[in-house]
Amino acid sequence: MSTVRADAFGTGPLSRAAALIHTLVTVEALLLLTAAPGLAGLFLLAPDPANLPLAALCLLPLGPSAAAALYALHHRGGDLTELRPSRVFLRGWRLGAGPALKLWAPLLGWLTVIAFTLTHFPATGLPRWWAFLLAVTGVGSLLWGAHALMLTALFAFRARDTARLAAYFLFRHPRATLGALSLLILTAAGTALLTEALPALLAAPLLLSLLRAGRPLITETREEFTA
C-alpha cells in the first residue's frame, strides 16, 4: 500500500492551481472593496467630458489598491496550506498606499489634462498632429504609470527615484513595456466591446499578467538598485 508524505500535501499541480485561483479571487475582492467608494462614484458619472475631473477623483483610491494587489500577487505562495492573501494584501496596502498615491495622483491629473484637451481639441486651434502627439503622450504616461506602480508596490524608494526608474525602464526593457502596452490595448478593447466594468472585474488577472511581463525590471531593480 502506497504512502503519501505529509509534507507533499498542498504542493502538487492541482493544489498550486487551487492556490492561484484562491489568491486571485481574494485579491480581486479586496481590491474592489478598498477602491469601492471611488468606483461606485465613477459608474454613477455620466459619460460627459465635463466630468473628467470628477472621474479622476473617483479613481484616486484605485492606485493604492492596485499597488496592494501587486504586492499580494508578487508575494503569493504556491502551497495551499500556507495561503494568507488577505493578510498580505493588507500589509501591502499599509506599506504602499502613501507612496503609491504620491505618484498616482499626479499621473491622474496629467491624464485628465490630456483627455480634456483631446475632447475639446477643436476649440484649441492647434494643428491636428498635436492631437496625435497628445494621444501618444497619454499612452506613454500610462505605461510609465504601470512601471511606477510595480516599483512602488515592491520596493521602498523615494517617489522621485521611483519616477526616474520607471522612465528609465520604459526603454531599458522594451519587452516589459510592450507587455504592459498589450494589456492596455486588450483592456481598452474589452471595455469598448463588452462592458466598462471589465477592467475592475478582471483587475487581479490583469495585474498578475503585468507582474509577469515586468519580471526583467523587477529583477534588475532588486540586483542593481537595492542593497
N, C-alpha and C positions, 0 to 999 in steps of 0.2 A: 504494500500500500504506500503510495507516494505521500511525501510530506511537503508542506509549504513553509518556507522560512517566515518567521514572524515579521522580520524587517522588510519582506518583499511586498507586504500589503500596502497599497496606495502608491506604488511606483511603476506599475505596468502601463501599457499604452492606453487602455480604457480608463484607468484611473487618472492619467495625465490629461486625457481629453475631458473627462468629467471635471477635473480641477480647473482647466481653462474655461470651460463653459460657466462654472460656478463663479469664477473670478470676474468674467466679462459681465455676467448678469448683475452681480453685486456692485461692481464699479459703475455700470450704467445707471443702476438705480440711485446710487449715492450722488453721481454727477447731476442727474436730473433733479434730485432732491435739493442739493445745495445751490443749484442755479435756477430753481423753480420760480422764485419771485420775478426775476428778470425775464425768464422765458414766457411766463404767463402774460406779463405785460406786452411782450413782443408779439405774441399771437393775437392780442386784442387790438393792436395798432392797424389802422387802415394802410394799404399799400400806396401811400402818398409820399412824394419826395419831401414834403414839409415835415414829415415825421422822422426823418433820418436822425436828427439829434436825439430824439426820444428813443429810437431803436438802439442807438449807441449806448445810452444809459442803461437800457434793459439788458444789453449784452455784457455789461461790466462784471456781473458775478460769474460769467462763463469762464473767464480767464483763470482765476484761482481754482475753479472746479476742474477745468481741463488739466491744469498743472498737477493737481492732486491725483487725478485719474492716471496721468502719465507715470507719476511716481509709483502708484499702486501696481500698475501693469508691469512696470520695469522690475519691481521687486516681488513679483508674484512667485509663488512656489509651485513646483510640479507634483508635490506629494499631497495626495488627497487628505491625508491625516494631519497635515500641518498648515492648513489654509487659514489665513486671517485677513482676507481682503478688505473688510470694513475697517479693521484696526489700522492697516497700512494706509488706506485712503485717508483716514482722519489724521494720521501722522503727517502725510504728505500735504494735506490742506493746512495744517497748523504751521508747518515749516515753510511752505511755499506760497501761501496766499498773498502775503505782503509783497515779496519780491516779484511775483507774477503780475500783481496789479500795477506796480511801478512801470512795467513795460507794456502791459495790456491796455491801460487807459490811454497813453499817448498814441498807441497804434490805432485804437478805435477812433480817436479824434482825427488823426491824419486820414484814415479811410473814409470817415464821414465827410471831410472836406473834399476829397476826390470824388466820392459818389454824388455829393450835392452839386459840384461843378459839372459833372458829366450829365446829370439830369436837367441841368439848366444851361447846357452848353451854348445853345443858340443865342442866349442873352449875353454871353461873354464877348462875342465879336471876334473870338480867336480863330485862327485857321483850323481846318478840320484835322490836320495831322497832330494838333495839340491834344485832341480827344484820344487819339491812339496812344500818344505818349503818356497821358494820364492813366489810361487803362493798363498799360504795361507797368507803370509805376505802382499802381494799386496791386497788381498780381505779385510783383516783386516784394512789396511790403508784406503781403500775406505769407509768402514763402519765408521771408525774414522772420516774421512772427512765429511761424511753425518751429523754426530752429531755436529761436529765443525761448519759446515756451518749453521745449525739451531741455534746454540747458538750465533754465530756471528751476524746473522740476527736479533735476537730478544732481545739480551742483550748487554750491553756496558761493557764487560770485557776486560782486557788486553789480548793480544794474548797468552801469556804463561798460563794464567789462563783458557782461553777457551780451549787450547790444553789439559790441565790436566783434566778439567771437561769432555771433550769428551772421553778421555781414561777411566776415571772413570765410565762413563755411559755405556760403551761397555758391562760391566759385571754387573753393578748395575741394569740395566733394560734390561734383555735379550730379552723380547718380543719386545721392540722398536728396538733392534739390529737385531732380526730375521725379523722384518717387513722391515727394510732397506735392509737386505740381500735378501728377497723375491723380492723386487722391483728391486734390482740389477740383479738377475737371470732373472726376467721377461724381463727387458730391454735388457740384453745380448741376450736372446733367440729371442726376436722380431727383434733385429738388425741383427742377423745371418740368420734368416729365411725370413725376409721381406726386410727391407732396412736400410742402415746405417743412414738415416735421421730420423728414428723413434724416437730416444731419443730427438732430437730437436723439432720434430713436436708434441710430447706429453709431453713436459717438464712441463707445468703448471699442468696437472692432476697428473703426477708423483710426483711433489713437494708437491702438496696438500695431496697425499697419504702418503708421507714422514712425513709431519706435523702431520697427524692423528696418524701414528704409533709412533711418538715421543712425544705424549702428556704427558706421565708419566715423562719424563726427563725435559720437559718444565715446568711442574707443580712443580717438586721438585726444579728446579733451581730458580724459582720465590719465592718459600716458604722458601728455606734453604740458598740460596746464594745471595739474594738481600735484601737490607734494606727495 
